[in-house]
Amino acid sequence: MSPGVEIDADRIATAVQARPHIAGLHSGRFGEIATLLRGRRIPGVRVRDDEITIGVTGRYPATAVEISDDVRGAVGPIDRPVHVRIGDIASPADEPETVPDASHS
């Protein structure tokens, strides 16, 4: 992205949450990682003129490097540094269970 191009925090939030090592966005201990837009807030993504910070809950057993690489891959090439803050790790017990579809038995 070239300087001065508007960064779409909604697109970043959606792309990051779709990554395999990410259980969700995390806005930080005090909710400081967020983008404020007209009439709403996007928690977990903070866009500034000189940097972007993304807070996430990682998915166990991913490492910090795998989680950070996943986030940066979701953001893609951009004109400023992307900082990744891992606020928590979701254990497999925290994940919703999938129920097998009985109609295919």
C-alpha positions in Angstrom: 0.0 0.0 0.0 1.2 3.4 -0.8 1.4 6.2 1.8 -1.9 8.0 2.4 -4.0 5.1 1.4 -6.9 4.4 3.8 -6.4 1.2 5.7 -9.5 -0.9 6.1 -9.5 -2.1 9.7 -12.7 -4.2 9.1 -10.9 -6.1 6.3 -7.9 -6.7 8.5 -10.1 -7.9 11.4 -11.9 -10.3 9.2 -8.8 -11.6 7.5 -6.9 -12.1 10.8 -9.8 -14.0 12.4 -9.9 -16.4 9.4 -6.4 -17.6 9.9 -5.8 -21.1 11.4 -3.6 -20.1 14.3 -5.9 -17.3 15.5 -8.8 -18.0 17.8 -10.0 -14.4 17.9 -9.0 -10.7 18.3 -7.9 -9.4 21.6 -8.2 -5.7 22.5 -5.6 -5.8 25.3 -5.8 -5.6 29.0 -7.5 -2.2 29.0 -9.1 -2.3 25.6 -6.3 -0.1 24.1 -6.0 -2.1 20.9 -8.9 -0.8 18.9 -9.8 1.4 15.9 -12.5 4.0 16.5 -14.8 4.7 13.6 -17.9 6.8 13.3 -20.4 5.2 15.7 -18.5 2.0 16.3 -15.2 0.4 17.5 -13.2 -2.4 16.0 -11.5 -4.2 18.9 -8.2 -5.9 18.3 -7.0 -3.7 15.5 -5.4 -0.3 16.0 -4.5 1.6 12.9 -2.1 4.6 13.2 -0.4 6.7 10.6 3.0 5.2 11.5 2.0 1.6 12.5 -0.7 -1.0 12.9 -1.1 -3.1 16.1 -3.1 -6.3 16.1 -4.1 -8.1 19.3 -5.0 -11.7 19.1 -5.8 -14.8 21.0 -3.7 -17.6 19.5 -4.8 -21.2 19.1 -2.8 -23.9 21.0 -0.4 -25.5 20.0 0.8 -22.7 17.7 4.0 -20.9 18.6 4.3 -17.1 19.0 6.2 -17.1 15.7 3.5 -19.0 13.9 0.8 -16.8 15.3 2.7 -13.6 14.3 3.4 -14.9 10.8 -0.3 -15.8 10.4 -1.4 -12.3 11.4 1.2 -10.6 9.1 0.1 -12.9 6.3 -3.5 -11.9 6.7 -2.6 -8.2 6.6 -0.4 -8.6 3.5 2.1 -6.0 2.3 1.6 -2.6 3.8 3.4 0.7 4.1 4.0 0.6 7.9 5.1 -1.8 10.6 2.6 -4.4 11.9 3.0 -5.2 15.6 1.4 -8.4 16.9 0.3 -8.6 20.5 -0.7 -12.1 21.7 -3.1 -11.5 24.6 -4.0 -15.1 25.3 -3.8 -18.6 24.0 -7.0 -20.7 23.6 -6.6 -24.3 24.6 -8.4 -27.0 22.7 -10.9 -27.2 25.5 -11.8 -23.5 24.8 -12.7 -24.3 21.2 -16.3 -25.0 20.3 -16.9 -28.7 19.7 -18.1 -29.7 16.2 -20.9 -32.2 16.1 -20.8 -34.8 13.3 -23.6 -34.5 10.9 -25.8 -37.6 11.4 -27.4 -37.4 8.0 -24.2 -38.7 6.4 -24.0 -41.9 8.3 
